[in-house]
Amino acid sequence: MAVLKYDNSVKNRLKRIEGQIRGVLKMMESQQECKDIVTQLTAVRSAVDRTIGVIVSSNLVDCVIEANQNNGKGMDQSVEEAIQLLIKSR
């Protein structure tokens, strides 16, 4: 797979996730309710899953464009690698 250039939107997603994690740690330190902490951790997991999807789909688009420029060479492999990344992330 080609090396993907990560744009600011993906980096910003990760910074928001980082902030959510810090918030969960503060909740734990202040002895918040278990259900509230689990709710926040679920939100973090969802945000990470969405970020993985954005990264994989962006990478797939770039690989397909690159393969088209090379008369389709490597497209099947690029698609298969993207699928495997999605499967691995689950």
Backbone bond lengths (Angstrom), bond angles and torsions (degrees), N, CA, C in turn:
res aa  C-N    CA-C-N  psi(-1)  N-CA   C-N-CA  omega(-1)  CA-C   N-CA-C  phi
1 M - - - 1.432 - - 1.520 109.56 -
2 A 1.296 115.77 146.14 1.457 121.07 179.41 1.531 109.66 -71.36
3 V 1.311 114.73 157.15 1.461 119.57 176.38 1.526 107.56 -77.78
4 L 1.297 116.15 126.50 1.460 121.97 -177.54 1.514 109.88 -89.19
5 K 1.314 115.78 137.27 1.459 120.27 172.85 1.519 106.52 -88.20
6 Y 1.312 116.46 117.88 1.456 121.38 -176.06 1.522 108.92 -83.99
7 D 1.316 116.42 121.94 1.453 119.26 -179.33 1.525 110.35 -84.19
8 N 1.316 114.74 174.43 1.467 119.78 -175.27 1.523 112.66 -64.20
9 S 1.331 118.12 -28.36 1.468 118.88 -179.09 1.532 111.23 -64.97
10 V 1.324 117.70 -37.83 1.467 120.57 177.92 1.531 109.74 -70.04
11 K 1.303 116.40 -42.19 1.472 120.17 178.22 1.525 110.49 -62.77
12 N 1.325 116.84 -40.25 1.466 120.09 178.40 1.523 111.61 -65.03
13 R 1.326 117.51 -36.94 1.465 120.80 175.76 1.530 109.97 -58.08
14 L 1.331 115.47 -45.74 1.464 119.82 -178.72 1.528 111.49 -67.37
15 K 1.309 117.23 -35.08 1.470 119.67 177.03 1.528 110.76 -66.01
16 R 1.343 116.84 -37.97 1.470 119.60 176.64 1.527 110.25 -65.51
17 I 1.330 116.25 -40.61 1.472 120.27 177.82 1.523 109.78 -62.62
18 E 1.310 116.45 -42.50 1.466 120.95 177.28 1.530 110.43 -57.68
19 G 1.322 116.40 -42.83 1.460 120.66 177.58 1.521 111.83 -64.35
20 Q 1.321 116.14 -38.81 1.470 119.49 177.48 1.528 110.47 -62.76
21 I 1.320 117.10 -42.13 1.475 121.28 179.61 1.532 109.61 -62.38
22 R 1.337 116.36 -44.43 1.467 119.20 178.05 1.526 110.50 -60.46
23 G 1.330 115.98 -38.14 1.459 120.37 177.82 1.517 112.05 -63.94
24 V 1.325 117.11 -39.50 1.467 121.03 178.20 1.525 109.77 -64.81
25 L 1.321 117.02 -42.25 1.469 120.03 178.39 1.527 111.02 -60.68
26 K 1.331 117.20 -41.43 1.468 120.38 177.84 1.524 110.76 -64.54
27 M 1.330 115.47 -38.54 1.470 119.17 177.67 1.523 110.15 -61.55
28 M 1.330 116.63 -41.72 1.462 120.55 179.78 1.528 110.84 -65.46
29 E 1.339 115.46 -42.59 1.459 119.73 -179.98 1.521 112.34 -64.20
30 S 1.323 116.55 -29.68 1.464 119.80 179.57 1.533 111.98 -96.85
31 Q 1.327 115.55 15.50 1.467 122.44 173.87 1.532 113.09 57.95
32 Q 1.312 117.22 43.64 1.463 121.23 177.24 1.526 110.25 -67.31
33 E 1.301 114.93 164.79 1.465 121.61 179.45 1.529 111.14 -60.79
34 C 1.303 116.11 142.18 1.462 123.14 178.93 1.529 111.12 -55.59
35 K 1.329 117.13 -44.68 1.465 119.99 -176.86 1.525 111.24 -63.59
36 D 1.333 117.52 -34.60 1.456 120.61 178.35 1.528 111.31 -68.56
37 I 1.316 115.95 -40.14 1.468 120.81 178.37 1.522 110.08 -66.01
38 V 1.326 116.69 -44.73 1.466 120.18 178.80 1.530 110.45 -62.69
39 T 1.322 117.09 -38.81 1.467 120.59 177.26 1.525 110.68 -59.94
40 Q 1.317 116.69 -44.59 1.458 120.34 179.81 1.532 111.46 -67.99
41 L 1.317 117.20 -39.66 1.467 120.16 177.82 1.525 110.77 -65.03
42 T 1.319 117.17 -35.16 1.465 120.96 176.19 1.526 110.04 -64.18
43 A 1.323 116.97 -39.74 1.458 121.29 177.16 1.531 110.74 -64.09
44 V 1.329 116.62 -39.26 1.462 121.25 177.56 1.525 109.73 -63.23
45 R 1.319 116.42 -46.75 1.468 120.59 -179.64 1.526 110.30 -60.08
46 S 1.317 116.57 -42.81 1.459 121.00 178.94 1.525 110.97 -62.59
47 A 1.320 116.91 -42.42 1.467 121.25 179.15 1.525 111.34 -64.68
48 V 1.332 116.79 -39.37 1.468 120.79 177.38 1.531 109.49 -65.21
49 D 1.327 117.67 -44.67 1.465 121.06 178.84 1.524 111.46 -58.98
50 R 1.338 116.68 -43.98 1.466 120.07 179.16 1.528 110.84 -64.71
51 T 1.319 117.22 -38.27 1.460 120.95 179.10 1.522 110.56 -65.69
52 I 1.316 117.47 -41.39 1.465 120.72 175.74 1.524 109.87 -58.91
53 G 1.324 116.68 -44.17 1.460 120.60 179.36 1.522 112.12 -60.85
54 V 1.323 116.62 -41.90 1.471 120.52 178.64 1.521 110.32 -63.43
55 I 1.322 116.67 -44.80 1.470 120.52 -178.88 1.523 110.76 -64.19
56 V 1.319 117.76 -46.84 1.468 120.73 -178.09 1.525 110.47 -66.16
57 S 1.333 117.78 -43.82 1.462 118.87 -178.49 1.526 111.14 -67.12
58 S 1.327 117.80 -38.02 1.463 120.28 176.76 1.520 110.71 -63.69
59 N 1.310 115.40 -41.31 1.457 120.53 179.23 1.528 110.35 -64.75
60 L 1.317 116.69 -41.17 1.459 120.59 179.99 1.523 110.34 -63.22
61 V 1.313 116.86 -44.56 1.471 120.61 178.85 1.528 109.96 -59.31
62 D 1.328 116.69 -46.80 1.470 120.26 179.19 1.523 111.60 -61.17
63 C 1.340 117.07 -40.65 1.463 120.82 179.90 1.527 111.69 -67.17
64 V 1.319 117.39 -38.60 1.461 120.96 178.99 1.532 109.65 -67.29
65 I 1.320 117.27 -42.38 1.466 120.23 177.53 1.521 110.14 -60.97
66 E 1.327 115.83 -44.93 1.466 120.69 179.38 1.525 110.86 -62.67
67 A 1.335 117.04 -42.68 1.466 120.83 179.35 1.530 110.65 -64.64
68 N 1.326 117.12 -39.09 1.470 120.33 177.72 1.521 111.15 -62.11
69 Q 1.314 116.28 -37.35 1.461 120.12 178.32 1.519 111.38 -68.55
70 N 1.336 116.40 -21.66 1.467 122.13 178.45 1.525 111.33 -104.52
71 N 1.334 116.52 30.15 1.469 122.87 179.08 1.519 112.91 59.62
72 G 1.327 116.89 35.30 1.461 121.42 174.75 1.513 115.31 85.05
73 K 1.318 117.49 -2.13 1.471 119.87 -179.20 1.518 110.13 -66.73
74 G 1.312 116.17 128.55 1.452 121.64 176.66 1.518 114.72 87.82
75 M 1.341 118.13 -2.79 1.465 119.73 -177.41 1.517 111.45 -64.36
76 D 1.332 117.61 -45.41 1.465 120.18 -179.96 1.523 111.30 -58.70
77 Q 1.319 115.67 -42.91 1.467 119.88 -179.68 1.532 110.22 -66.04
78 S 1.321 117.81 -40.62 1.469 121.05 179.67 1.519 111.39 -62.72
79 V 1.322 115.78 -43.35 1.467 120.31 178.75 1.524 109.86 -64.19
80 E 1.323 117.38 -44.20 1.469 121.27 179.75 1.526 111.20 -62.18
81 E 1.326 117.12 -42.31 1.468 120.27 179.10 1.526 110.90 -64.16
82 A 1.324 117.16 -40.29 1.466 120.22 178.29 1.520 110.78 -63.59
83 I 1.329 116.62 -41.96 1.469 120.74 177.94 1.523 110.37 -62.01
84 Q 1.322 117.09 -43.33 1.459 120.85 179.45 1.533 111.47 -63.88
85 L 1.327 117.36 -36.80 1.464 120.20 176.17 1.518 111.27 -62.83
86 L 1.335 116.18 -42.82 1.467 119.44 178.19 1.522 111.40 -63.96
87 I 1.319 116.54 -42.15 1.471 120.84 179.43 1.522 109.62 -63.71
88 K 1.315 117.08 -44.44 1.469 121.82 -178.86 1.525 111.25 -62.50
89 S 1.332 116.46 -33.53 1.460 119.48 -177.26 1.523 112.47 -72.22
90 R 1.290 117.97 -13.29 1.472 121.59 -179.73 1.469 108.02 -88.72
